Amino acid sequence: MTDRKTIDVYDARAADYAARFGAPRPDPRLDAFIAALPAGGHVLDLGCGPGKAAAVLVAAGLQVTALDASAEMARLAREQHGIDVTVAGFDAIEGEALFDGVWASFSLLHAEREDMPRHLAALHRALKPGGRLMLGLKRGAGTHRDGIGRRYTFYETEDLAPLLATAGFTVTETELGEEAGLDGTVSPWIITHAHA
């Protein structure tokens, strides 16, 4: 279920978010993701925000389906990058063998824990056999709201691995790090690379 308060924060702070995280900058992780995909492949940018990654994917010659629950983020993606975004929550993921890759960069961390197995299973179905998943989440335990009201569900490697395996994914790499978010708090993160 989409958390309305979280979406309201993104609608209200979309311009701030785009200014902080939407500016072009080198992204070796995104470059590697693109390099692993077939030429002209189809990618789902799940929780695309203001469209920075989607624009890079399009520029690389990929077909991009962009989805975000924030209408204001979708508007910015269209205005700033010409990206047509479907405004919808994670339950809009449907279909089988549609995508060569899913770029889920710090979006599914807003889903409720009990919904994560369903969302991962839907992503696995939507990926073609061998399709790539890049999943970014915040590390920790439990669920709580940050300083500006967004709801987060936190995971550690040992939580995430069985969820991905049950959904049918094979994990190929896990990265750990930390970064300051929109609320200014430095938080640890986990990025998982997997294939269907």
C-alpha positions in Angstrom: 0.0 0.0 0.0 1.3 3.5 -0.9 2.0 5.7 2.1 0.2 9.0 1.4 2.3 11.0 3.8 5.5 9.9 2.1 4.1 10.8 -1.3 3.0 14.2 0.0 6.5 14.9 1.2 7.9 14.1 -2.3 5.3 16.2 -3.9 6.1 19.1 -1.6 9.9 18.7 -1.8 10.3 17.5 -5.4 12.2 20.6 -6.5 14.6 20.3 -3.5 15.1 16.6 -4.3 15.8 17.3 -8.0 18.3 20.0 -7.1 20.2 17.8 -4.7 20.0 14.4 -6.4 18.8 15.1 -10.0 21.9 16.9 -11.3 24.0 15.0 -13.8 27.0 13.4 -12.2 29.1 10.3 -13.0 27.4 7.1 -11.9 29.6 4.0 -12.4 26.9 1.8 -11.0 24.4 3.0 -13.6 27.0 2.7 -16.3 27.7 -0.9 -15.3 24.0 -1.7 -15.2 23.6 -0.3 -18.8 26.6 -2.3 -20.0 25.1 -5.6 -18.8 21.9 -5.0 -20.8 21.3 -5.9 -24.4 21.4 -3.1 -26.9 18.0 -1.4 -27.2 16.7 -3.4 -24.2 13.7 -2.4 -22.1 14.2 -1.1 -18.5 11.8 -0.4 -15.7 12.9 2.6 -13.6 10.9 2.0 -10.5 10.5 5.1 -8.4 12.2 7.3 -11.0 11.9 10.5 -9.1 12.8 13.6 -11.2 14.1 11.3 -14.0 17.9 11.6 -13.9 18.6 7.9 -14.2 15.8 7.4 -16.8 17.3 10.1 -18.9 20.7 8.4 -18.9 19.1 5.1 -19.8 17.3 6.7 -22.7 20.5 8.4 -23.9 22.1 4.9 -23.9 19.5 3.7 -26.4 17.4 1.8 -24.0 13.6 1.7 -23.9 12.5 3.0 -20.5 9.3 2.6 -18.6 9.4 5.1 -15.7 7.1 4.8 -12.7 6.7 7.0 -9.7 3.9 7.6 -7.1 4.6 11.3 -6.9 2.8 13.4 -9.5 5.2 16.3 -8.9 8.3 14.1 -9.4 6.6 12.9 -12.7 6.1 16.5 -13.8 9.7 17.4 -13.1 10.9 14.3 -15.1 8.8 15.4 -18.0 9.9 19.0 -17.9 13.6 18.5 -17.2 14.3 15.3 -19.1 11.3 14.7 -21.4 10.6 11.4 -19.6 7.0 10.2 -19.7 6.3 8.8 -16.2 3.4 6.6 -15.1 2.1 8.0 -11.8 1.4 4.8 -9.8 2.5 2.8 -6.8 4.4 -0.5 -6.6 1.3 -2.5 -7.1 1.2 -1.3 -10.7 4.0 -3.7 -11.5 2.4 -6.4 -13.6 3.1 -8.5 -16.7 5.5 -11.2 -17.6 9.0 -11.2 -19.3 8.7 -7.5 -20.2 12.0 -6.0 -19.0 15.7 -6.7 -19.5 16.4 -4.8 -16.3 14.8 -3.1 -13.3 16.5 -0.1 -11.8 15.0 0.3 -8.3 17.2 2.9 -6.7 16.0 3.6 -3.1 12.3 3.4 -3.9 11.1 0.0 -2.5 12.4 1.1 0.9 9.1 3.0 1.2 7.1 -0.2 0.9 5.7 -2.0 3.9 7.7 -5.0 5.0 4.8 -7.4 4.5 4.4 -6.1 1.0 8.0 -6.6 -0.1 7.7 -10.3 -1.0 4.8 -9.5 -3.3 6.6 -6.6 -5.0 9.8 -8.7 -5.5 7.8 -11.6 -7.0 6.1 -9.1 -9.4 9.5 -7.7 -10.4 10.8 -11.2 -11.0 7.8 -12.1 -13.2 8.2 -8.8 -15.1 11.8 -9.5 -15.9 12.9 -11.6 -18.8 14.9 -14.7 -17.9 18.3 -13.5 -16.8 17.1 -9.9 -16.5 19.0 -7.6 -14.1 17.8 -6.0 -10.9 19.5 -3.2 -9.1 17.9 -2.7 -5.7 18.9 0.1 -3.3 17.6 0.1 0.3 18.6 1.6 3.6 20.2 -0.6 6.2 18.9 -1.1 9.7 16.0 -2.7 11.6 12.3 -1.9 11.8 10.2 0.8 10.2 10.1 4.5 11.0 9.7 8.0 9.5 12.6 10.3 8.8 12.9 13.9 9.9 10.6 15.2 7.1 8.0 12.5 7.4 8.9 9.8 4.9 8.3 6.2 6.0 11.2 3.8 5.6 11.5 0.1 6.0 15.0 -1.0 6.8 16.9 -4.2 5.9 20.2 -5.9 6.5 21.9 -8.3 4.2 20.6 -11.3 6.1 17.0 -10.0 5.8 17.2 -9.3 2.1 18.9 -12.4 0.8 16.1 -14.9 1.6 13.4 -12.4 0.3 15.2 -12.2 -3.0 15.8 -16.0 -3.2 12.2 -16.7 -2.5 11.2 -14.4 -5.3 13.5 -16.3 -7.7 16.5 -13.9 -7.8 20.1 -14.9 -7.8 22.3 -12.2 -6.0 25.5 -11.4 -7.8 26.9 -8.6 -5.7 26.1 -6.6 -2.6 27.5 -3.1 -1.8 27.4 -1.3 1.5 27.8 2.4 2.1 26.3 5.6 3.5 25.0 8.9 2.3 23.1 12.0 3.5 19.5 11.9 2.4 17.0 14.7 1.7 16.4 15.3 5.4 20.2 15.8 5.9 20.7 12.6 8.0 23.5 10.3 7.0 22.2 6.8 6.7 23.8 3.5 5.8 22.5 1.7 2.7 22.7 -1.6 0.9 22.7 -2.0 -2.8 22.0 -5.5 -4.2 22.6 -6.6 -7.8 20.7 -9.7 -8.9 19.4 -11.5 -11.9 16.1 -13.3 -12.6 
